[in-house]
Amino acid sequence: MRLIASITNANPAVVTTTFANNYIVGTLIRLDIPSYIGMPQADQQVVPITAILGTTSFAVGMDSTLFQPFAIPSPLPAHANVTAMSVPIGEINRTLTAATVNTLPF
């Protein structure tokens, strides 16, 4: 998993992680977004990565133009014990790359 720094309100949505993620196109990720961060429409969505835009950013197959904005509050609420995460859960079968090579560091 990787911590999410931002998600754009765009089509396709662009996700930026807090450090290099080593994801590849075709990886399916689940977005875990606590309610205090916003963008509840994206919480628990499983989306494919459609493009790698940099070491920390990637586009996903999701239209978030009408979603509430993603915004990490500062300071964090006292009850905040988790932050937004992208969790790889599989990949599109026709690529079958990540299943044979572990590209994520331990």
Residue pairs with C-beta under 8 A, 6 or more apart in sequence:
1 85
1 86
1 87
1 88
2 17
2 18
2 19
2 21
2 23
2 85
2 86
3 17
3 18
3 19
3 83
3 84
3 85
4 15
4 16
4 17
4 18
4 31
4 33
4 70
4 83
4 84
4 85
4 86
5 16
5 17
5 18
5 56
5 72
6 15
6 16
6 70
7 13
7 14
7 15
7 16
7 31
7 33
7 39
7 42
7 64
7 70
7 84
8 14
8 64
8 70
9 64
9 65
9 66
9 67
9 69
9 70
10 64
10 65
11 62
11 63
11 64
11 65
12 50
12 51
12 59
12 60
12 61
12 62
12 63
13 42
13 47
13 59
13 60
13 62
13 63
13 64
14 53
14 57
14 58
14 59
14 60
15 31
15 57
15 58
15 59
15 60
15 86
16 56
16 57
17 56
17 57
17 86
18 56
19 56
20 55
20 56
21 55
21 56
21 58
21 86
22 103
22 104
22 105
23 29
23 49
23 52
23 58
23 86
23 88
23 103
24 49
24 52
24 91
24 95
24 97
24 98
24 103
25 49
25 50
25 51
25 52
25 95
26 48
26 49
26 91
26 92
26 94
26 95
26 97
26 98
27 48
27 49
27 88
27 90
27 91
27 98
28 46
28 47
28 48
28 49
28 88
28 89
28 90
28 91
28 92
29 46
29 47
29 48
29 49
29 60
29 86
29 87
29 88
29 89
30 44
30 45
30 46
30 86
30 87
30 89
31 42
31 43
31 44
31 45
31 47
31 84
31 85
31 86
31 87
32 43
32 44
32 82
32 84
32 85
32 86
32 87
33 39
33 40
33 42
33 43
33 70
33 84
34 43
34 80
34 82
34 83
34 84
35 43
36 73
36 76
36 77
36 79
36 80
37 70
37 71
37 72
37 73
37 83
37 84
38 68
38 69
38 70
38 71
39 64
39 67
39 68
39 69
39 70
40 68
41 64
41 67
41 68
42 62
42 64
42 67
42 70
45 62
46 89
47 60
47 61
47 62
48 60
48 61
48 92
49 58
49 59
49 60
50 58
50 59
50 60
50 61
51 58
51 59
52 58
53 59
70 84
72 83
72 84
88 98
88 104
91 97
91 98
91 99
